[in-house]
Amino acid sequence: MKRILLIFLVLFWSCTKMEIEPTPQPVQKIFSVSESRVTDGQSIHFDLPVDGVYTLTLIDKESGNVVGRERFTGKTGENIKRIYTNSLQSQYLYLLLQDVTLKEIGKTTIITK
């Protein structure tokens, strides 16, 4: 009887589910690559050198027209913004990051859809 009880105890203990925490995926900075594919509502990650006012500009790669611009207050280090592309006609765009003096901090090509 003790053996049966011991066997059940060992089987019960060995069948418990182990909790494994998922490892977070590494985040790729948008301006660290020359070209990125983005979807509507996707978060983009980028680094800023100092706190201050910055501008993100979307420029149509073919015509050179500005199709979107956002001014924001950024903090030193990693910043996260969402990019919305559903209303855009162009599939190939430049994403330009500038500081308040219009100095270019980063530039990359994005492909929508």
PLY file of the C-alpha trace (Angstrom):
ply
format ascii 1.0
element vertex 113
property float x
property float y
property float z
element edge 112
property int vertex1
property int vertex2
end_header
0.00 0.00 0.00
2.86 2.36 0.82
4.45 1.63 -2.55
1.26 2.48 -4.41
0.89 5.70 -2.46
4.55 6.57 -3.14
4.12 5.85 -6.87
1.02 8.09 -7.04
2.87 10.83 -5.20
5.85 10.65 -7.59
3.54 10.60 -10.64
1.54 13.54 -9.33
4.66 15.59 -8.64
6.19 14.81 -12.05
3.00 15.84 -13.87
2.80 19.36 -12.47
3.17 22.08 -15.07
6.35 24.13 -14.83
5.96 27.89 -15.19
8.31 29.19 -17.87
8.50 32.92 -18.36
8.68 34.01 -21.99
11.83 35.81 -22.99
11.18 39.25 -24.46
12.07 39.71 -28.11
14.89 42.17 -28.75
13.59 45.49 -30.01
15.10 46.82 -33.23
15.59 50.57 -33.38
13.93 52.04 -36.50
16.88 54.27 -37.41
19.50 51.52 -36.97
18.49 49.94 -40.31
18.25 51.48 -43.76
14.79 50.06 -44.52
11.88 48.69 -42.44
8.45 47.26 -43.17
5.78 48.73 -40.88
2.09 48.06 -40.30
-0.63 50.44 -39.16
-0.42 51.12 -35.42
3.03 49.59 -35.03
5.32 50.92 -32.31
8.65 52.28 -33.45
11.62 52.55 -31.09
14.46 55.05 -31.37
17.07 56.73 -29.18
17.42 60.45 -28.54
20.65 62.14 -27.39
19.05 64.73 -25.04
15.67 65.82 -23.71
13.93 68.29 -26.00
11.45 68.96 -28.78
11.76 66.74 -31.86
9.89 66.28 -35.13
9.11 63.03 -36.95
8.33 63.64 -40.62
6.99 61.20 -43.22
8.07 62.11 -46.76
6.84 60.41 -49.95
9.95 58.85 -51.43
8.81 59.31 -55.04
7.46 62.87 -55.01
9.31 64.35 -52.03
6.07 65.69 -50.52
5.55 65.71 -46.77
2.64 63.39 -45.95
2.81 63.53 -42.16
4.56 65.37 -39.38
4.48 65.07 -35.61
6.15 67.30 -33.09
6.79 65.82 -29.66
8.81 66.26 -26.51
11.34 63.45 -26.24
13.49 62.22 -23.40
17.09 61.08 -23.37
17.45 57.42 -24.30
14.82 55.14 -25.79
11.55 56.64 -27.01
8.53 54.82 -28.42
5.97 56.21 -30.87
3.16 54.60 -32.83
3.04 55.01 -36.58
-0.31 55.00 -38.40
-0.20 54.26 -42.12
-3.74 53.29 -43.20
-4.59 56.70 -44.65
-1.33 57.03 -46.59
-1.30 56.58 -50.37
2.43 55.90 -50.69
4.06 52.60 -49.92
7.64 53.91 -49.83
8.36 56.73 -47.41
11.27 58.38 -45.70
10.98 58.70 -41.92
13.01 61.67 -40.77
13.81 62.61 -37.16
14.95 66.18 -36.51
15.60 68.26 -33.42
14.27 71.79 -32.81
17.14 73.33 -34.84
16.19 71.07 -37.81
19.36 69.02 -37.37
18.82 65.50 -38.72
19.03 62.89 -35.94
17.97 59.90 -38.03
16.57 58.95 -41.41
15.30 55.65 -42.76
13.04 54.25 -45.46
9.79 52.58 -44.45
7.56 50.35 -46.52
3.86 50.31 -45.64
1.25 47.60 -46.18
0 1
1 2
2 3
3 4
4 5
5 6
6 7
7 8
8 9
9 10
10 11
11 12
12 13
13 14
14 15
15 16
16 17
17 18
18 19
19 20
20 21
21 22
22 23
23 24
24 25
25 26
26 27
27 28
28 29
29 30
30 31
31 32
32 33
33 34
34 35
35 36
36 37
37 38
38 39
39 40
40 41
41 42
42 43
43 44
44 45
45 46
46 47
47 48
48 49
49 50
50 51
51 52
52 53
53 54
54 55
55 56
56 57
57 58
58 59
59 60
60 61
61 62
62 63
63 64
64 65
65 66
66 67
67 68
68 69
69 70
70 71
71 72
72 73
73 74
74 75
75 76
76 77
77 78
78 79
79 80
80 81
81 82
82 83
83 84
84 85
85 86
86 87
87 88
88 89
89 90
90 91
91 92
92 93
93 94
94 95
95 96
96 97
97 98
98 99
99 100
100 101
101 102
102 103
103 104
104 105
105 106
106 107
107 108
108 109
109 110
110 111
111 112
